Amino acid sequence: MKNVLNNFIKDVKAELDDEFDQNFQRKGFFSDKWKETKHPNSRGSLMMRTGMLRKSISSSISGSNITWSSSVPYASIHNEGGNITVTKKMKSFFWAMYYKSSGAVSGKGSKRDQSMNAEASKWKAMALMPVGKIIKIEQRQFIGDHRNVREAVENVFQENSEEFRKYILAKLKK
């Protein structure tokens, strides 16, 4: 009986690992699309620019519990939403990104390229924010409870129940 429960939990974990990963392809939490950013980026969609967040998600089984976690520090703010406060260190980073994206550091890019670079203007706007300003991070959930999660668990349960029923009937025939 314990083996049946363990198989069920492993199957649920595998199914939900796949579903949560697909949220990045769907660009939303199942059918709930993520809000667009105020500053579009040329390097892809917000949650998939480097793929680091998506790759960082792992799950583990402890008894009858399944836990999902991420090794990147910004995972929870994206998943839950919230506010962050601009710090001096952040402003330094924003300026560095501005110089990098505008071509000023490497000397690359004509004046035309620099003036047309939307990414550089985004970094400059962020660098000009005062220390202490609150930046609201919209919720872009990729892991959590949803009707699709409950349906997936129900489907796995039905499949496992059918397999278990067949196993019992085969044992009874012997």
N, C-alpha and C positions, 0 to 999 in steps of 0.2 A: 504494500500500500504506500509506503514511504517513497518507493521508487516512482510510483505513478505521480505523486505530488512533485517530486524533483523534476521529472520529465516535463510536467506541465509548466513549472516555473521557468525552466530553461527555454521552452518553446515560446512562452510569453516574452521573455527577455529578448530572444532573437527577433521576434516579430516587431516589438516596439523599438529595438535598436534600429531596424530598417525604416520604420515609419518616421522616427525622429530625424534620421539622416535625410530622408526624402523631403522633410520640411525645408531644407536648404535649397533643394531643386525647385520646390513649389514656390519659394520666396514668400512663405507664410506658414502659419500654424494650422496645418491641414487646409481647410477652405478659407480661413481668415487671413487675408493677404497682409503683409507687413506694410506699414506706412512708408512712403517714399521719403528720402532725405531732402532737406532743404537745399543742400549743396551736392549736386550730382558729381560723380567721380568717374574718370575715364578708365579706371582699373576694374570695373565690374560692379556687381550689385553690392550693397553695403555689407551683408553678412557673408559674402564669398570673395572678398578682395584677395586675401591670401590663402584662404581655406584652413587657416590655423584653428579657428573656433570649431569648425565642423570636425576636423581631425582630432581635436582635444577631448571630445566627448567619449566617455567610457561608462560602462555599467558593471555592476557586481551583484552577486547574489549572496545574501547572508540569511540563512535559515529559509524562511518563506518570504523574505523581502528582497526587492530589486531596487537598487539605488543607481541613479545616473549622476555623473559629476563631470567637471571640466577642469583642466589644469591651467586654463588661462584666467587671469583675474577679472577680465571684463565680461565673462560669460553671464554672470548673474544680473548685471545691470541691463544687458540686452534682453535676457529672458524675462525679467520682471519689470524693467523700466525703473526710472528714478532720476535723481538729480546728482550732479557732480559740481564741485566748486573749482574754479580756475585757480591754479597755483602758479608761482613764479617759475617753477620747473616746467610746467605745462606750456607757459608762454615761450620759454626758451625752445622747447620742442617745436611749437607752432612756427616760430621764426625760422628755425632750421629747415622745416618742411617747406616753408614759403620760398626760401632761397634755393633749395634743391629743385622744387617744381617750376620755379620761374627761370631756371638756367643761370641764375646769377653766380652760383658757386663755381660751376664748371666753365662759365663763360660761353656756354652753348646757347643757341637761340637768338634769333634776331629780335629787334624791338617789336616787330609785328607778332612774333610767337609769344613774347612775354605779355603783350597787351591782350592777347586772345586767350591766355591760359586761365580757364575758369578755376582749375584746381589751385593755382597759385593765389588767386584772389580769395578763395575760401580760406586758405591757410593764413593769409594776411589779416583777414577779418577776425579770425580766431586769435591771432597774435596780438591784435589791438584791443582785445577784451581786457578789462581791468581785473587785477587779482581780486578774488573773492566773488566774482560774478558766478551766478548759478546757471549751469547749462542743463536743460531738461533732456534726458535720453528717453525717447519713446520706447514703449515695450514692443519688442519683436520676439515674441515667444517661439521657442523651438522644441521645448520639452515641458511636459506637464499633463494635467488631466484634460480630457476632451471627450466628446461623445465618440469620436473615432477610436480613441484609446480603449474605451469601454467595449466598443464593438469588436475590436481586435482581440481583446481578452476573451470575450464571449465566443468568438469563432475558434480560438485556440482551445478553449474549454470543450466546445462541441466536438472538435476533431479528436482531442485526447479521450473524451468520453466514449466515442465510437470505437477507437482503437482498444480501449480497456474492455468494452463490452465484447468485442471480437475475441480478445485474449481470454476472457472468462468463459465464453462459450466453447472455445477450443479446448480449454482445460476440462470443462465438464464432459465433453464428448469422449475424452480419454478415459 
